[in-house]
Amino acid sequence: MCAISTITASRPGQVQSTVLCVDGSPDILEICRTILKASGYQVFTVSSGAAALDFLKLHSITAAIIDDTMPDMSGLDLAREIKRSAEDVIVVMYCGALHEEERFPFVDSCLPKGKGPVALRKLLGSLLQK
């Protein structure tokens, strides 16, 4: 669902993270945009893995939050491509078919889809503070 880069915020010394949400569902994209924007993130959305990879070619990011199933590629394939191009990017994936406890070398954290956007906001915040 999402990707993150760091930009300078309006106050000197303050940093704001930019989030790119990647999901095939416009409703999920809007929910993510709303909850993350309210939390102080700058939010961009795309509806496919290919569009996310195109976005990432033009923008430095800190983290990516992606869906596990998209029309053009799996979330695991997208995560692998993100880590291949930028190893230090944090990758969080919404998991439906996958189990939360499964571990992959290119996914930093899985979040079950039923947990919702508030859990996403909390998880993202904790990963960015590490």
N, C-alpha and C positions, 0 to 999 in steps of 0.2 A: 503494500500500500504506500509507503512513504520514504523520502530521502532527505538528508539534512546537510546543509552547509552553514558555515559561520560567517556572519556579516556584522559590521559595527552598528549598534543601535543608536538612537538619537542622543543618548547621554554619553559623554566621553568615558571610555573605559568599560562600558557595558557592551556585551556581545549578545546577539540574537541568532538563534538557529533557524535555518530555512528548511522546510519540510516539503518533500515531493511525495504525494500519496499516489500509489499505483494500484488500481483496482478496476475491474471490468464493470462494476456497478456504480452508476451515477449517484445513487442514494448513499452508498457507503462513502464515496468520495466527499460528498457534501457533509456528512456527519463528521468525518475526519477533519475536514477543513474547519468546521465550526468549533470543534472541541480543541484542536491544536492552536488555532488562531486566538481563541479566548485565553489560552495558556501562554501567549506571547511569542509563538512561533510565526514566522512568515511561511505561508503555505501555498504550494503549487500542486496541481493534480494532473495526472495522465491516466488513460484508460487501458494501456497495454504495456507489455514488457518492452516491445520495440520502441515505443514512445519514451519510456523511461531511459533506455540505453541512449537514445538520441539526446535527451535532456542532460544526461550525465556526461556526455562528450563535451558539453558547453559549460558545465558548472561543476566546481569543486564541492564535494559533499562530506559530511561527517557521519551520517547514518542513512539507512534506507529502511522503510517500512513497507512491506509488500504483501499481496495476497498470495496464497499458495496455489490458487488456480486462476488462470487468466485465459482469454481466448487464443492468444498466439504463442504462449509458452508457460511452462510451470513456474511457480515461485522459486523452486529449487534451481532451475536453470537460470533465472534472472539473478538470484543470489550469487551463484557461481560466477556469472559474468561480471557482476559488480566487484566481487572480491578479486577476480583475475585482474581487473584494471586498477583497483585501489584497495589493497589488502587491509588498510587501517579503517575502512568504512565499517561502521556498526550496521549490521543487518538484522532487522526484526521481521518475522514473517507471521501473519495471521494463519493459523493452522486449522483446517477442518478435517481433512482426510488423514493428516499426520497427527501423531500423538505428541503432546507437549514435551514429554520426557525424551523423545528421540533427539539425537544430537547429530549435527552435520558440521563439517569443518568450515563451511561458508555461511552459516546462519548463527548469529550470536544469541538469539533468543526466539522462541516460538511462543505465540500468544493464542490460546484457543479462541475461535471466533465468537463463542458465546460470552466471553468476558467483557466485550464492549469497549467503547472509546475511552471511558474513564480509566480502565485498566491499562489501555495503550498509553495514555498520557503519563500515568505513574511509572510504567515500565520504561518509557522513553526518557523520562527525567532521571531515573536511577542509572540507566546506562550512560547517559551523557555526563553524569557526575563522577564516574569512575576514573 
